[in-house]
Amino acid sequence: MLPTLHRLLGASAVAALALALTVSSASSQERQHRVRAGQSLSKVAQRYQVSVQDLAGANDLAVSASLREGQTLRIPEPGYHYVRSGETLSTIARRRDVSVRDLMAANRLREGAPLSVGQRLALPGQLQRIEAEARWGRPRSPGVVNFHRIATQERLRVRILDSRGRPRTRARADIARLFRHKRTGVIEAPHPRLLQLLVQISDHFGGRTLQILSGYRPAEGYTEESSHHVDGSAVDLRVQGVPNEVLRDYLRTLHDVGVGYYPNSTFVHLDVRDRSRYWVDRSRAGEPPDYVRGRDRERADVDEDAINRHTARASASEG
């Protein structure tokens, strides 16, 4: 694997990756917490910024279990699943929304391999996360997202998700206000999964600021009723200090999303949908669309061409 990584990342990045792997391995063995009086699983999970489910699983406890003073808890590492009593590869795969095959491959397991309680399983994509940390660093506050709305120069720093991975009501309202239509001030609540993806993007790139060019847009002009911007399920963004090509490539690894790349503009489009789509439009702001043709272009649905055509112009005018 290392020769391949040398070619892809370069010697310095591979060295950083090796260090990250070593640190990750060491930290997974050393991170423990001794319970103090009055502490609960949820309080400990909040302190270490992990989910209650993962914390319970790492210690073979029920989510509703009470803790005793002096009890030692194993703190789970992000990107891993800790096997609980009665779990199998298939039940873990369903719970984590991954395939059994990918789960087996990520852990070099054979079909039918027995699992032990407390066993740590790497989730698919864990190596990608470690590689990202080697290149972009680990976020100082995982789950906390820094936003900068270019058009209005507003900034927002917010923890979007609760301990169960659900969007917090106040955070969703704050982001809806930030993503409002600039001209009319109309607000639309952002799609919950879009919020989850924004957290994932922020953490992947080390907590760097997400610069927002366009969020909600009403159906008018070139923006049709079927646009993902209309129902709050789309955003045009860039990440501070990250080339748009790198952001584009990462977004394309996400499931069930639309990714629009505009090489002659200043952002990448992201939306949530039932099936992944990708398109490239070389037009500049105010120009007619200039889609890249060819085998590598996975075109969006025909009825969305007008939406994608307008994205570059509308976002540029908002920014």
LUMDREN-556166 format. One record per residue: z, y, x of N, C-alpha, C in turn; residue number from 1. Coordinates in steps of 0.05 Angstrom, whole numbers, always signed. Atoms other than C-alpha are relative to their C-alpha. Example, Ala and Ser with C-alpha at 12.3 -4.5 7.8 and 13.67 -1.06 7.14 Angstrom:
<sites>
SITE    n_c3    n_c2    n_c1   ca_c3   ca_c2   ca_c1    c_c3    c_c2    c_c1  num
SITE      +0     -24     +18    +156     -90    +246      +0     +24     +18    1
SITE      -1     -24     -16    +143     -21    +273     +14     +22     -15    2
</sites>
This chain:
<sites>
SITE    n_c3    n_c2    n_c1   ca_c3   ca_c2   ca_c1    c_c3    c_c2    c_c1  num
SITE      +0     -24     +16      +0      +0      +0      +0     +25     +17    1
SITE      -2     -24     -17     +17     +49     +56     -27     +10     +11    2
SITE     +26     -10      -9     -54     +51     +86     -15     +15     -22    3
SITE     +13     -13     +22     -80     +69     +17     +12     +28      -5    4
SITE     -14     -25      +4     -27    +123      +9      -7     +20     +22    5
SITE      +7     -18     -22     -44    +151     +78     -26     +13      -6    6
SITE     +26     -11      +5    -116    +160     +56      +2     +21     -23    7
SITE      -1     -18     +23     -97    +192     -11     +17     +24      +4    8
SITE     -20     -21      -1     -37    +234      +8      +2     +14     +27    9
SITE      -4     -10     -27     -39    +244     +83     +27      -9     +12   10
SITE     -24     +11     -13     +14    +225    +134     +25     +13      -8   11
SITE     -25     -14      +7     +64    +279    +117     +10      -6     -28   12
SITE      -8      +6     +27     +62    +264     +43     +11     -29      -2   13
SITE      -9     +28      +0     +70    +189     +57     +28      -1     +11   14
SITE     -27      -1     -11    +131    +204    +100     +20     +10     -20   15
SITE     -18     -11     +20    +160    +246     +45      +5     -20     -23   16
SITE      -3     +21     +21    +146    +190      -5     +19     -21      +9   17
SITE     -18     +20     -11    +180    +140     +40     +29      +9      -2   18
SITE     -27     -11      +1    +240    +186     +44     +10      +1     -29   19
SITE      -8      -1     +29    +240    +195     -32      +8     -27     -10   20
SITE      -6     +27      +8    +239    +120     -42     +27      -8     +11   21
SITE     -26      +7     -12    +297    +112      +6     +23     +14     -14   22
SITE     -21     -15     +13    +337    +167     -27      +4     -10     -28   23
SITE      -2     +10     +27    +321    +140     -96     +16     -26      +0   24
SITE     -14     +25      -1    +344     +71     -76     +30      +3      +6   25
SITE     -28      -5      -8    +408     +97     -43     +15     +12     -23   26
SITE     -14     -14     +22    +425    +143    -101      +5     -19     -23   27
SITE      -5     +18     +22    +416     +87    -151     +24     -18      +5   28
SITE     -22     +17      -6    +469     +47    -114     +26     +17      +1   29
SITE     -24     -16      -5    +517    +105    -101      +9     +17     -24   30
SITE      -8     -17     +22    +516    +144    -166     +18     -15     -20   31
SITE     -20     +12     +19    +579    +125    -204     +17     +23     -10   32
SITE     -18     -20     +12    +626    +163    -249     +26     -14      -9   33
SITE     -26     +10      +9    +700    +151    -260      +9     +16     -24   34
SITE      -6     -13     +26    +719    +166    -332     +26     +14      +1   35
SITE     -24     -15      +4    +770    +220    -345      +9      -1     -29   36
SITE     -11      +0     +27    +815    +226    -406     -17     +17     -19   37
SITE     +14     -15     +20    +777    +247    -468     -30      -1      +3   38
SITE     +29      +1      -4    +707    +233    -440     -12     -22     -18   39
SITE     +16     +19     +16    +655    +198    -483     -26      -6     +14   40
SITE     +26      +6     -12    +588    +167    -467     -18     +24      -2   41
SITE     +17     -23      +3    +553    +228    -495      +7     +23     +19   42
SITE      -7     -21     -19    +593    +276    -452      -8      -7     +28   43
SITE      +9      +8     -27    +580    +236    -389     -30      +1      +3   44
SITE     +30      -1      +0    +506    +230    -407      -9     +28      +3   45
SITE      +8     -28      -2    +502    +305    -416      +5     +11     +28   46
SITE      -6     -10     -27    +535    +318    -349     -21      -8     +20   47
SITE     +20     +10     -19    +485    +275    -312     -28      +2      -9   48
SITE     +27      -5     +11    +426    +294    -356     -16     -25      -3   49
SITE     +13     +26      +6    +410    +223    -377      +5      -5     -30   50
SITE      -3      +6     +29    +403    +194    -447     +25     -19      -3   51
SITE     -22     +17      +6    +462    +160    -480      -8     -29      +0   52
SITE     +10     +28      +0    +419     +98    -490      -2     -11     +28   53
SITE      +3     +10     -28    +404     +92    -416     +27      -3     +13   54
SITE     -27      +3     -11    +476    +104    -397     +14     -25     -10   55
SITE     -12     +24     +11    +500     +51    -445     -13     -25     +11   56
SITE     +14     +23     -10    +446      +3    -422      +7      -6     +29   57
SITE      -6      +4     -29    +463     +13    -348     +27     -13      +3   58
SITE     -27     +11      -2    +534      -9    -364      +6     -22     -21   59
SITE      -2     +21     +20    +520     -61    -418     +21      +7     -22   60
SITE     -19     -10     +21    +557     -20    -471     -16      +7     -25   61
SITE     +12     -10     +24    +542      -4    -543      -1     +30      +1   62
SITE      +2     -29      +0    +520     +67    -555     +25     +13     -12   63
SITE     -24     -10     +13    +582     +76    -598     +26      -8     +14   64
SITE     -24     +11     -14    +629     +45    -547     +19     +23      +9   65
SITE     -20     -18     -11    +694     +81    -529      +5      -5     +29   66
SITE      -5      +3     -28    +711     +94    -457     +31      +2      +5   67
SITE     -28      -1      -7    +778     +84    -423      +3     +16     +26   68
SITE      -5     -16     -24    +808    +130    -370      +0     -18     +24   69
SITE      +1     +15     -25    +792    +106    -300     -23     -20      +1   70
SITE     +23     +18      +1    +732     +64    -322     -22     +11     +18   71
SITE     +23      -8     -18    +674     +65    -272     -26      -5     -14   72
SITE     +27      +3     +13    +605     +78    -301     -22      +3     +21   73
SITE     +24      -1     -17    +539     +66    -266     -19     +20     -13   74
SITE     +18     -21     +10    +494    +127    -274     -29      -8      +4   75
SITE     +28      +9      -2    +422    +108    -290     -18     +20     +14   76
SITE     +20     -17     -12    +364    +135    -250     -23      +5     -19   77
SITE     +23      -4     +17    +307    +168    -288     -23     -18      +7   78
SITE     +23     +17      -6    +246    +124    -295      +6     -30      +1   79
SITE      -8     +28      +0    +284     +59    -300     +13      -8     -26   80
SITE     -13     +12     +23    +309     +13    -355     +20     -20     +10   81
SITE     -22     +19      -8    +375     -25    -348      +3     -20     -22   82
SITE      +1     +22     +20    +374     -92    -383     +27      -3     -13   83
SITE     -24      +5     +16    +425    -102    -438      +0     -29     -11   84
SITE      -3     +27     +10    +451    -167    -468     -21      -5     -22   85
SITE     +19      +8     +20    +397    -203    -509     -27     +12      +2   86
SITE     +26     -12      -3    +339    -161    -485     -20     -18     +15   87
SITE     +22     +14     -14    +272    -191    -464     -21     +20      +8   88
SITE     +21     -18      -8    +211    -162    -432     -15     +12     -24   89
SITE     +15     -10     +24    +177    -156    -500     +16     +20     -15   90
SITE     -16     -19     +14    +236    -121    -533      +2     +26     +16   91
SITE      -1     -24     -17    +242     -73    -474     -26     +15      -1   92
SITE     +26     -13      +1    +167     -59    -475      -3     +15     -26   93
SITE      +2     -14     +25    +170     -42    -549     +18     +25      -1   94
SITE     -19     -22      +0    +231      +2    -540      -9     +23     +17   95
SITE      +9     -20     -18    +200     +39    -482     -29      +9      -4   96
SITE     +28      -7      +7    +130     +43    -513     -19      -5     +24   97
SITE     +18      +8     -21     +96      +7    -455      -9     -29      -6   98
SITE      +9     +28      +4     +59     -59    -450     +16     -19     +18   99
SITE     -15     +21     -15     +92    -123    -426     -14      -3     +27  100
SITE     +15      +4     -25     +36    -130    -374      +6     +22     +20  101
SITE      -6     -22     -18     +49     -61    -345     +28      -1     +10  102
SITE     -28      +3      -8    +124     -73    -344      +3     -22     +21  103
SITE      -1     +22     -20    +114    -139    -307     -12      +9     +26  104
SITE     +13      -9     -24     +66    -107    -258     +17     +20     +16  105
SITE     -16     -20     -13    +113     -49    -243     +24     -12     +14  106
SITE     -23     +13     -12    +168     -98    -225      -6     -27     +14  107
SITE      +9     +24     -13    +127    -155    -196     +13     -25     -12  108
SITE     -12     +22     +14    +152    -203    -248     -21     -19     -10  109
SITE     +17     +20     +12    +120    -267    -271      +6      -4     -29  110
SITE      -4      +5     +28    +110    -285    -343     +23     -20      -5  111
SITE     -23     +17      +6    +174    -315    -372     +23      +3     +19  112
SITE     -21      -3     -20    +216    -290    -314     +26      +7     -14  113
SITE     -26      -6     +13    +291    -289    -334     +10     +27      +9  114
SITE     -12     -26      -6    +327    -223    -338     +30      -3      +0  115
SITE     -29      +1      -1    +400    -210    -322     +11     +27     -10  116
SITE     -12     -24     +11    +446    -160    -355      +5     +20     +23  117
SITE      -4     -21     -20    +447     -94    -317     -23      +2     +20  118
SITE     +23      -1     -18    +382    -110    -280     -16     +25      -4  119
SITE     +15     -25      +2    +343     -47    -264     -30      -5      +2  120
SITE     +29      +3      +1    +270     -47    -284     -13     +27      +2  121
SITE     +16     -24      -2    +222      +6    -261     -20      +2     -23  122
SITE     +19      -3     +22    +182     +34    -319     -27      +7     +12  123
SITE     +26      -7     -10    +107     +40    -311      -2     +31      +5  124
SITE      +2     -28      -7     +91    +107    -277     +22     +10     +18  125
SITE     -22      -8     -17    +155    +107    -236     -10      +8     +28  126
SITE     +10      -6     -27    +116    +106    -170     -14     +28      -1  127
SITE     +12     -26      +3     +76    +165    -196     +21     +22      +0  128
SITE     -22     -20      +0    +141    +203    -209     +11      +5     +28  129
SITE     -10      -3     -27    +166    +189    -139     -20     +15     +18  130
SITE     +21     -14     -16    +100    +211    -109      +0     +30      -7  131
SITE      -1     -28      +8    +104    +275    -150     +24     +15     +12  132
SITE     -23     -12     -12    +174    +288    -125      -4      +5     +30  133
SITE      +5      -3     -28    +150    +278     -54     -18     +25      +5  134
SITE     +18     -23      -3     +96    +331     -65     +11     +26     -11  135
SITE      -8     -25     +14    +127    +380    -114     +30      +4      +0  136
SITE     -30      -2      +0    +202    +367    -105     +12      -9     -26  137
SITE     -15      +9     +24    +254    +344    -155     +10     +25     -14  138
SITE      -9     -23     +15    +270    +394    -210     +30      +4      +3  139
SITE     -29      -5      -3    +338    +427    -200     +15      -6     -26  140
SITE     -13      +5     +26    +353    +421    -274     -21     -16     -17  141
SITE     +19     +16     +16    +312    +363    -304      +3      +5     -30  142
SITE      -1      -5     +28    +294    +376    -376      +1     +30      -8  143
SITE      +0     -29      +5    +301    +452    -370     -28     +11      +8  144
SITE     +28     -10      -5    +233    +487    -376      +1     +30      +2  145
SITE      +4     -29      -3    +216    +556    -351     -28      +8     -10  146
SITE     +26      -9     +11    +161    +591    -391      -5     +29      +7  147
SITE      +9     -28      -4    +122    +655    -377     -24      +4     -18  148
SITE     +22      -6     +17     +78    +681    -433     -16     +23     +12  149
SITE     +15     -20     -15     +23    +718    -397      -6     +25     -16  150
SITE      +9     -23     +16      +0    +762    -455     +22     +20      -5  151
SITE     -22     -18      +7     +68    +791    -470     +20      +4     +22  152
SITE     -18      -1     -23    +103    +782    -403     +28      -9      -8  153
SITE     -26     +11      +8    +160    +746    -439      +6     -25     +17  154
SITE      -9     +24     -14    +201    +693    -403     +21     -14     -16  155
SITE     -19     +16     +15    +242    +637    -431      +8     -24     +17  156
SITE     -10     +24     -14    +286    +585    -397     +17     -16     -21  157
SITE     -12     +14     +22    +307    +530    -445      +1     -30      +5  158
SITE      -1     +29      +0    +331    +458    -449     -11      -8     -28  159
SITE     +15      +5     +25    +283    +431    -502     +11     -24     -15  160
SITE      -7     +25     +14    +308    +361    -517     +30      -6      +1  161
SITE     -28      +9      +0    +375    +332    -536      +3     -26     +15  162
SITE      -5     +24     -16    +407    +270    -505     -16     -24      -9  163
SITE     +17     +23     +11    +363    +225    -549     -29      +6      +2  164
SITE     +29      -6      -4    +298    +258    -529     -13     +14     -23  165
SITE     +11     -14     +23    +290    +298    -593      +1     +30      +4  166
SITE      +0     -29      -3    +271    +372    -595     +24     +12     -13  167
SITE     -23     -14     +11    +332    +416    -605     -10     +22     -19  168
SITE      +9     -19     +20    +327    +460    -667      -3     +29     +11  169
SITE      +1     -27     -11    +343    +525    -631     -22      +3     +21  170
SITE     +20      -1     -20    +297    +509    -573     -28      +1     -12  171
SITE     +26      +0     +14    +239    +494    -620      -6     +27     -12  172
SITE      +3     -26     +12    +250    +560    -655      -7     +21     +21  173
SITE      +5     -19     -22    +252    +599    -589     -29      -3     +11  174
SITE     +26      +5     -10    +188    +566    -565     -21      +8     -20  175
SITE     +19      -8     +21    +153    +578    -632      -4     +30      +1  176
SITE      +2     -29      -2    +169    +652    -624     -16      +8     +25  177
SITE     +15      -6     -24    +142    +652    -553     -29      -6      -3  178
SITE     +27      +9      +4     +79    +615    -575     -14     +14     -23  179
SITE     +11     -13     +24     +66    +662    -634     -28     +12      +6  180
SITE     +26     -13      -3      -2    +693    -646      +4     +29      +7  181
SITE      -7     -26     -11      -3    +756    -606      -7     +23     -19  182
SITE      +9     -23     +16     -43    +800    -653     +15      +2     -27  183
SITE     -12      -1     +27     -11    +781    -720     +30      -5      +1  184
SITE     -28      +6      -1     +57    +757    -697      +8     -24     -17  185
SITE      -6     +24     +17     +51    +695    -742     +11     -22     +18  186
SITE     -13     +21     -15     +95    +637    -719      -5     -27     -14  187
SITE      +3     +28      +9     +82    +562    -726     +16     -17     +18  188
SITE     -17     +18     -16    +132    +510    -704     -17     -19     +17  189
SITE     +16     +18     -17    +104    +471    -644      +5     -29      -7  190
SITE      -2     +29      +6     +91    +397    -653     +22     -12     +18  191
SITE     -21     +12     -17    +152    +356    -629     -10     -14     +24  192
SITE     +10     +15     -23    +110    +312    -584     -11     +19     +21  193
SITE      +9     -19     -19     +78    +373    -552     +24     +11     +16  194
SITE     -24      -9     -15    +148    +397    -534     +10     -21     +20  195
SITE      -8     +21     -18    +165    +330    -504     -19      -1     +24  196
SITE     +19      +0     -22    +101    +333    -462      +5     +24     +19  197
SITE      -6     -23     -17    +119    +403    -437     +23      -5     +18  198
SITE     -22      +8     -17    +185    +376    -412      -9     -18     +22  199
SITE     +10     +19     -19    +149    +319    -378     -17     +14     +22  200
SITE     +17     -15     -19     +99    +367    -345     +18     +16     +19  201
SITE     -18     -17     -16    +154    +414    -321     +15     -17     +21  202
SITE     -15     +17     -19    +195    +357    -290     -19     -12     +21  203
SITE     +19     +12     -19    +133    +326    -258      -7     +19     +22  204
SITE      +7     -20     -20    +117    +390    -222     +25     +15     +11  205
SITE     -24     -10     -14    +188    +402    -197     +13     +23     -14  206
SITE     -12     -21     +15    +209    +450    -252     -14     +27      +3  207
SITE     +15     -25      -3    +156    +502    -236      -6     +12     -27  208
SITE      +4     -15     +25    +143    +556    -288     -26      -8     -14  209
SITE     +24      +5     +16     +94    +538    -344     -10     +27     -10  210
SITE     +12     -25      +8     +49    +598    -354     -17      -4     -25  211
SITE     +13      +4     +26     +26    +602    -427     -21     +22      -5  212
SITE     +21     -20      +7     -40    +635    -445      -5      +1     -30  213
SITE      +4      +0     +29     -46    +613    -517     +15     -24     -12  214
SITE     -13     +21     +14      -4    +573    -565     -11      -2     -28  215
SITE     +10      +1     +28     -10    +581    -641     -22     +20      -4  216
SITE     +21     -19      +8     -74    +612    -668      -7      -7     -29  217
SITE      +8      +5     +27     -92    +620    -742     -30      -7      -1  218
SITE     +28      +6      +4    -158    +595    -770     -16     +25      -7  219
SITE     +17     -24      +4    -204    +655    -761     -19      +1     +23  220
SITE     +20      -3     -21    -265    +673    -721     -11     -27      +8  221
SITE     +10     +26     -10    -284    +614    -677     +20     -22      -4  222
SITE     -20     +20      +3    -219    +578    -691      -1     -11     -28  223
SITE      +3     +12     +26    -230    +529    -748     +26     -13      -9  224
SITE     -24     +12     +11    -180    +496    -794      +8     -25     +14  225
SITE      -6     +25     -13    -186    +431    -755     +10      +4     +29  226
SITE     -10      -5     -27    -164    +465    -690     +29      -9      +3  227
SITE     -28      +8      -6    -101    +436    -658     +17     +25      +4  228
SITE     -15     -25      -3     -80    +508    -645     +12      +9     -27  229
SITE      -7      -9     +26     -75    +520    -720     +27     -12      -9  230
SITE     -24     +13      +9     -20    +469    -732     +22      -2     +21  231
SITE     -21      +0     -21     +20    +482    -668      +0     -24     +18  232
SITE      +0     +23     -17      -2    +420    -632     -17      +3     +26  233
SITE     +17      -5     -24     -41    +453    -575     +11     +24     +16  234
SITE      -8     -22     -18     -28    +499    -516     -20      +2     +22  235
SITE     +16      -5     -24     -70    +531    -461     +19     +10     +21  236
SITE     -20      -6     -20     -30    +534    -398      -9      -4     +29  237
SITE      +3      +7     -28     -26    +532    -323     +29      -3     +11  238
SITE     -26      +4     -12     +32    +514    -276      +1     +17     +25  239
SITE      -1     -18     -23     +54    +566    -225      +0     -15     +26  240
SITE      +2     +13     -26     +33    +545    -156     -14     -27      +1  241
SITE     +14     +26      +1      -6    +484    -179     -29      +5      -7  242
SITE     +28      -3      +7     -82    +482    -177      -6     -12     -28  243
SITE      +7     +10     +27    -113    +473    -246     -12     -28      +1  244
SITE     +12     +26      -3    -151    +413    -220     +22     -22      +1  245
SITE     -22     +19      -2     -85    +379    -203     +14      -3     -27  246
SITE     -11      +1     +27     -56    +397    -271     -17     -16     -19  247
SITE     +19     +15     +16    -118    +371    -305      +2     -30      +4  248
SITE      -1     +29      -6    -114    +304    -269     +25     -12     -10  249
SITE     -25     +11     +11     -42    +295    -288      +0      -2     -30  250
SITE      +1      +0     +29     -53    +313    -361     -17     -24     -10  251
SITE     +17     +22      +8    -107    +260    -364     +14     -27      +3  252
SITE     -15     +26      -1     -56    +206    -347     +18      -3     -24  253
SITE     -16      +2     +24     -18    +222    -411     -15     -14     -23  254
SITE     +12     +15     +22     -30    +181    -474      -4     +17     -24  255
SITE      +6     -13     +26     -62    +206    -538      +2     +30      +1  256
SITE      +1     -29      -2     -77    +277    -516     -29      +8      +3  257
SITE     +25     -12      -6    -136    +323    -513      +3     +18     +23  258
SITE      -1     -17     -24    -150    +355    -446     -27     +14      +3  259
SITE     +25     -16      -4    -201    +411    -438      +2     +15     +26  260
SITE      +0     -13     -27    -219    +435    -368     -22     +21      +1  261
SITE     +18     -23      -2    -251    +503    -357      -1     +10     +29  262
SITE      -1      -6     -29    -268    +508    -283      -5     +29      +7  263
SITE      +5     -28      -5    -291    +580    -290     +20     +19     -15  264
SITE     -21     -16     +13    -229    +603    -328     +26      -5     +14  265
SITE     -26      -1     -14    -155    +605    -313     +21     -19     -11  266
SITE     -20     +17     +13    -122    +550    -354     -12     -28      -5  267
SITE      +8     +26     +10    -124    +478    -378     +11      -3     -28  268
SITE      -8      +4     +28    -121    +460    -452     +13     -27      -3  269
SITE     -14     +25      +7     -73    +407    -478      +6      +0     -29  270
SITE      -9      +3     +27     -63    +381    -548      +8     -29      -5  271
SITE      -8     +27      +7     -33    +320    -581     -17     -10     -23  272
SITE     +18     +12     +20     -76    +273    -623      +3     -30      +0  273
SITE      -3     +29      +2     -86    +201    -642     -14     -16     +22  274
SITE     +15     +13     -21    -135    +184    -587      -8     +20     +22  275
SITE      +5     -19     -22    -146    +215    -519     -29      +8      +2  276
SITE     +27     -11      -3    -206    +260    -508      +1     +19     +25  277
SITE      +2     -18     -23    -230    +300    -448     -27     +13      +0  278
SITE     +25     -14      -2    -283    +353    -440      +1     +21     +22  279
SITE      +3     -20     -20    -308    +402    -388     -19     +21     -10  280
SITE     +16     -22      +8    -336    +471    -405      -1     +20     +22  281
SITE      +2     -18     -23    -363    +514    -349      -4     +29      -8  282
SITE      +4     -28      +8    -371    +577    -391     +23     +17      +8  283
SITE     -21     -20      -5    -333    +640    -376      +8     +13     -26  284
SITE      -9     -13     +24    -296    +683    -426     -23     +17     -12  285
SITE     +21     -15     +13    -345    +711    -477     -27     -12      +2  286
SITE     +26     +13      -3    -401    +664    -458      -2     -24     -18  287
SITE      +3     +24     +16    -431    +607    -499      +9     -24     +16  288
SITE     -10     +24     -14    -406    +537    -482     -21     -12     +19  289
SITE     +17     +13     -20    -435    +501    -422     +13     -26      +8  290
SITE     -13     +25      -5    -411    +430    -427     -13     -16     +23  291
SITE     +10     +17     -22    -417    +384    -367      -9     -26     -13  292
SITE     +11     +25     +11    -461    +325    -385      +2     -21     +22  293
SITE      +1     +21     -19    -461    +258    -353     +21     -22      -6  294
SITE     -16     +24      +5    -425    +191    -348     +30      +6      +1  295
SITE     -29      -5      -4    -358    +222    -328     +12     +17     -22  296
SITE      -9     -18     +21    -354    +268    -389      +6     -16     -25  297
SITE      -9     +13     +24    -313    +237    -445      +2     +21     -21  298
SITE      +3     -23     +17    -334    +283    -500     +19      -1     -24  299
SITE     -16      -2     +24    -289    +308    -556     -17      -5     -25  300
SITE     +14      +4     +24    -307    +295    -628     -19     +24      -6  301
SITE     +20     -21      +4    -368    +333    -651     +11     +23     -16  302
SITE     -10     -22     +17    -330    +372    -704     +20     +17     +14  303
SITE     -19     -16     -15    -284    +399    -650     -14     +17     +21  304
SITE     +14     -16     -20    -338    +430    -607      +5     +30      -3  305
SITE      -5     -28      +5    -328    +497    -640     +27      +8      +9  306
SITE     -27      -6      -8    -254    +493    -627      +1      +3     +31  307
SITE      -1      -1     -29    -263    +477    -554     -16     +23     +12  308
SITE     +17     -22      -8    -318    +529    -548     +16     +26      +0  309
SITE     -15     -25      +3    -270    +583    -571     +24      +1     +18  310
SITE     -26      +1     -15    -211    +561    -528      -2     +19     +23  311
SITE      +2     -17     -24    -236    +596    -465      +0     +30      -8  312
SITE      +2     -28      +7    -254    +661    -501     +26     +10     -13  313
SITE     -24     -10     +14    -194    +666    -547     +24      +1     +19  314
SITE     -23      -1     -18    -144    +648    -493      -2     +22     +20  315
SITE      +4     -21     -19    -174    +696    -444      +7     +27     -13  316
SITE      -6     -26     +13    -170    +752    -495     +29      +4      -6  317
SITE     -29      -2      +4     -97    +736    -510     +14      +6     +25  318
SITE     -15      -3     -25     -77    +734    -437      -2     +27     +12  319
</sites>
